[in-house]
Amino acid sequence: MAADGFSLGRRLYAFGFLALIAVLIAWSAISEYAALSSLQSGFYITSWKKNRGITDDAEFDQALASSRTALILNPYNADYFLEAANLYEWGAIRYPAWTPQAHKFRGKAIDNYRRSVTLRPSWGYAWAHLSHSKILDQQFDDETFIAFERAMIMAPWATDVQRKVVWSGFVMWEFLPPEQKDLFLETIKRVLKTPYQIKYLSKMAVHAGWEKNLWPLINNESDKRHLEEAVARFNKKRKR
């Protein structure tokens, strides 16, 4: 009887071990398929960036389908939600920002950005996108300002975050509370310390009418020349 009990225990242990292996293999397969689906939708985004827009509605639908598959298979992945949000942003920019179509796509983008930061609260990149998308959707509420601030705090030196933050800060400058204005000015100072960023910063500042605030922050002659050139180009275009 003791031998039989020992043998039963071993069989149960072996069964449990095999079941665990099966679960791990299944989970690995699901994760791999989710990653492949995400990779496919990411491929379309890369193509649209290269072609400066969506060239085929069928491609857009396929990209959304691939993204949904990834989220169904792994609904706890912040990257997948960010990718889905970016897809909907691509859908939104096909229409003027004030149209119902743009609001529809951008609303879905915002929902997915929210899910992304919920899963990864320290992700400055996703916070920057959330703030940026809400501004484009003309939503200037508490969530927009919170997302803007967290982007600056969570990823102060990330260039891709800085670019979103700079645009958002220029748009919202007059409405920012004093503490967020201070944070934004610190972001601008960091951008000025980053190589090769002065050209885009000058261009954006001039187009936003923010150059008067940028002048006092510039310390070297080369950067001043870039801003002077941006002002001259802008004024020349306005005279045409």
C-alpha positions as CSV (number, residue, x, y, z in Angstrom):
1,M,0.0,0.0,0.0
2,A,2.8,2.4,0.9
3,A,4.4,1.7,-2.5
4,D,1.1,2.3,-4.3
5,G,0.7,5.6,-2.4
6,F,4.3,6.6,-3.3
7,S,3.6,5.7,-6.9
8,L,0.4,7.7,-7.0
9,G,2.1,10.7,-5.5
10,R,4.8,10.5,-8.2
11,R,2.1,10.2,-10.9
12,L,0.3,13.2,-9.5
13,Y,3.5,15.2,-9.3
14,A,4.4,14.3,-12.9
15,F,0.9,15.2,-14.1
16,G,1.1,18.5,-12.4
17,F,4.5,19.2,-13.8
18,L,3.4,18.3,-17.4
19,A,0.3,20.5,-17.0
20,L,2.5,23.4,-16.0
21,I,4.8,22.8,-19.0
22,A,1.7,22.7,-21.3
23,V,0.4,26.0,-19.8
24,L,3.8,27.7,-20.3
25,I,4.1,26.4,-23.9
26,A,0.6,27.6,-24.7
27,W,1.3,31.0,-23.1
28,S,4.5,31.3,-25.0
29,A,2.8,30.5,-28.3
30,I,0.0,33.1,-27.5
31,S,2.6,35.7,-26.6
32,E,4.6,35.0,-29.8
33,Y,1.5,35.3,-32.0
34,A,0.5,38.5,-30.2
35,A,4.0,39.9,-30.8
36,L,3.8,39.0,-34.5
37,S,0.4,40.7,-34.8
38,S,1.8,43.8,-33.2
39,L,4.8,43.7,-35.5
40,Q,2.5,43.6,-38.5
41,S,0.6,46.7,-37.5
42,G,3.8,48.4,-36.6
43,F,5.1,47.6,-40.1
44,Y,2.1,49.5,-41.6
45,I,2.8,52.6,-39.4
46,T,6.4,52.6,-40.6
47,S,5.2,52.5,-44.2
48,W,2.7,55.3,-43.6
49,K,5.5,57.5,-42.1
50,K,7.6,56.9,-45.2
51,N,4.8,57.6,-47.6
52,R,3.5,60.5,-45.4
53,G,0.1,59.1,-45.0
54,I,-2.3,56.1,-45.4
55,T,-2.4,55.2,-49.0
56,D,-4.8,52.2,-48.8
57,D,-7.9,51.9,-46.6
58,A,-7.5,48.1,-46.8
59,E,-4.1,48.4,-45.2
60,F,-5.5,50.5,-42.4
61,D,-8.2,48.0,-41.7
62,Q,-5.7,45.2,-41.7
63,A,-3.4,47.1,-39.3
64,L,-6.4,47.7,-36.9
65,A,-7.3,44.0,-37.1
66,S,-3.7,43.0,-36.3
67,S,-3.6,45.4,-33.4
68,R,-6.9,44.0,-32.0
69,T,-5.6,40.5,-32.2
70,A,-2.5,41.4,-30.2
71,L,-4.7,43.1,-27.5
72,I,-7.1,40.1,-27.3
73,L,-4.2,37.7,-26.9
74,N,-2.3,39.9,-24.4
75,P,-4.5,42.7,-22.8
76,Y,-1.9,43.6,-20.3
77,N,0.7,45.0,-22.6
78,A,1.1,48.7,-22.5
79,D,3.0,48.8,-25.8
80,Y,0.1,47.1,-27.6
81,F,-2.3,49.8,-26.3
82,L,0.0,52.6,-27.4
83,E,0.4,51.0,-30.8
84,A,-3.4,50.8,-31.1
85,A,-3.7,54.4,-30.1
86,N,-1.2,55.5,-32.7
87,L,-3.1,53.6,-35.4
88,Y,-6.3,55.5,-34.5
89,E,-4.3,58.8,-34.6
90,W,-3.3,57.9,-38.1
91,G,-6.9,57.4,-38.9
92,A,-7.8,60.8,-37.3
93,I,-5.2,62.8,-39.3
94,R,-6.9,61.9,-42.5
95,Y,-9.6,64.4,-41.7
96,P,-9.7,68.0,-40.4
97,A,-9.5,68.0,-36.6
98,W,-13.0,69.5,-36.1
99,T,-14.8,66.8,-38.1
100,P,-16.9,64.0,-36.6
101,Q,-14.6,61.4,-38.3
102,A,-11.5,62.9,-36.7
103,H,-13.2,63.0,-33.3
104,K,-14.3,59.4,-33.6
105,F,-10.8,58.1,-34.3
106,R,-9.1,60.4,-31.9
107,G,-11.5,59.4,-29.1
108,K,-10.4,55.8,-29.6
109,A,-6.8,56.9,-29.6
110,I,-7.3,58.7,-26.3
111,D,-9.0,55.6,-24.8
112,N,-6.0,53.4,-25.7
113,Y,-3.4,56.0,-24.5
114,R,-5.3,55.9,-21.2
115,R,-5.1,52.1,-21.0
116,S,-1.4,52.3,-21.8
117,V,-0.5,54.7,-19.0
118,T,-2.7,52.8,-16.6
119,L,-0.7,49.7,-17.3
120,R,2.6,51.6,-17.2
121,P,2.2,54.8,-15.1
122,S,5.9,55.8,-15.4
123,W,5.9,55.8,-19.2
124,G,6.5,59.5,-20.2
125,Y,6.2,58.7,-23.9
126,A,2.6,57.5,-23.5
127,W,1.7,60.5,-21.2
128,A,3.1,62.9,-23.9
129,H,0.9,61.2,-26.5
130,L,-2.2,61.3,-24.3
131,S,-1.8,65.1,-23.8
132,H,-1.0,65.7,-27.4
133,S,-4.0,63.8,-28.7
134,K,-6.4,65.5,-26.2
135,I,-5.2,68.9,-27.4
136,L,-5.8,67.9,-31.0
137,D,-9.3,66.8,-29.9
138,Q,-9.8,70.2,-28.3
139,Q,-10.0,68.7,-24.8
140,F,-8.4,71.2,-22.4
141,D,-9.4,69.5,-19.1
142,D,-7.6,68.4,-16.0
143,E,-6.5,65.1,-17.6
144,T,-4.8,67.0,-20.4
145,F,-2.7,69.1,-18.0
146,I,-1.9,66.1,-15.8
147,A,-0.7,64.1,-18.8
148,F,1.4,67.1,-20.0
149,E,3.1,67.4,-16.6
150,R,3.7,63.7,-16.1
151,A,5.4,63.5,-19.5
152,M,7.8,66.2,-18.5
153,I,8.5,64.6,-15.1
154,M,8.7,61.0,-16.3
155,A,10.9,61.5,-19.4
156,P,12.7,64.8,-19.1
157,W,15.6,63.9,-21.5
158,A,13.8,61.7,-24.1
159,T,13.9,63.6,-27.4
160,D,10.7,62.0,-28.8
161,V,8.9,63.1,-25.6
162,Q,10.4,66.5,-25.6
163,R,9.0,67.2,-29.1
164,K,5.5,66.3,-28.1
165,V,5.8,68.3,-24.9
166,V,7.2,71.4,-26.8
167,W,4.3,71.4,-29.2
168,S,1.8,70.9,-26.4
169,G,3.4,73.6,-24.2
170,F,3.4,76.2,-27.0
171,V,-0.3,75.5,-27.6
172,M,-1.3,75.7,-23.9
173,W,1.2,78.3,-22.7
174,E,-1.3,81.0,-21.9
175,F,-3.4,78.5,-19.9
176,L,-0.6,76.7,-17.9
177,P,-0.5,77.2,-14.2
178,P,2.8,78.8,-12.9
179,E,4.3,75.5,-11.7
180,Q,3.7,73.9,-15.1
181,K,5.2,77.0,-16.9
182,D,8.3,76.5,-14.8
183,L,8.5,72.8,-15.7
184,F,8.0,73.7,-19.4
185,L,10.8,76.3,-19.3
186,E,13.1,73.7,-17.8
187,T,12.1,71.3,-20.7
188,I,13.0,74.0,-23.2
189,K,16.4,74.5,-21.5
190,R,17.0,70.8,-21.8
191,V,16.1,70.8,-25.5
192,L,18.6,73.6,-26.0
193,K,21.3,71.4,-24.5
194,T,20.5,68.6,-26.8
195,P,22.4,68.5,-30.1
196,Y,20.6,69.3,-33.4
197,Q,17.3,70.3,-31.7
198,I,17.5,74.1,-32.2
199,K,16.2,74.0,-35.8
200,Y,12.9,72.3,-35.0
201,L,12.5,74.2,-31.7
202,S,13.0,77.6,-33.5
203,K,10.6,76.7,-36.2
204,M,7.9,75.6,-33.8
205,A,8.4,78.6,-31.5
206,V,8.0,81.0,-34.4
207,H,4.9,79.4,-35.8
208,A,3.4,79.4,-32.3
209,G,4.3,83.0,-31.7
210,W,6.5,82.0,-28.8
211,E,9.9,83.3,-30.0
212,K,9.7,86.2,-27.6
213,N,9.8,83.7,-24.7
214,L,12.6,81.7,-26.4
215,W,15.1,84.5,-26.9
216,P,16.0,84.9,-23.2
217,L,16.7,81.2,-22.9
218,I,19.3,81.0,-25.7
219,N,22.8,81.5,-24.6
220,N,25.0,80.9,-27.6
221,E,25.3,82.8,-30.9
222,S,24.8,79.7,-33.1
223,D,21.4,79.0,-31.6
224,K,20.5,82.7,-31.9
225,R,21.2,82.7,-35.6
226,H,19.0,79.6,-36.0
227,L,16.1,81.5,-34.3
228,E,16.8,84.7,-36.4
229,E,16.7,82.6,-39.6
230,A,13.4,80.9,-38.5
231,V,11.9,84.3,-37.9
232,A,13.1,85.6,-41.3
233,R,11.7,82.6,-43.1
234,F,8.4,82.9,-41.4
235,N,8.0,86.6,-42.2
236,K,9.0,86.0,-45.8
237,K,6.3,83.4,-46.2
238,R,3.7,85.7,-44.7
239,K,4.5,88.4,-47.2
240,R,3.8,86.1,-50.2
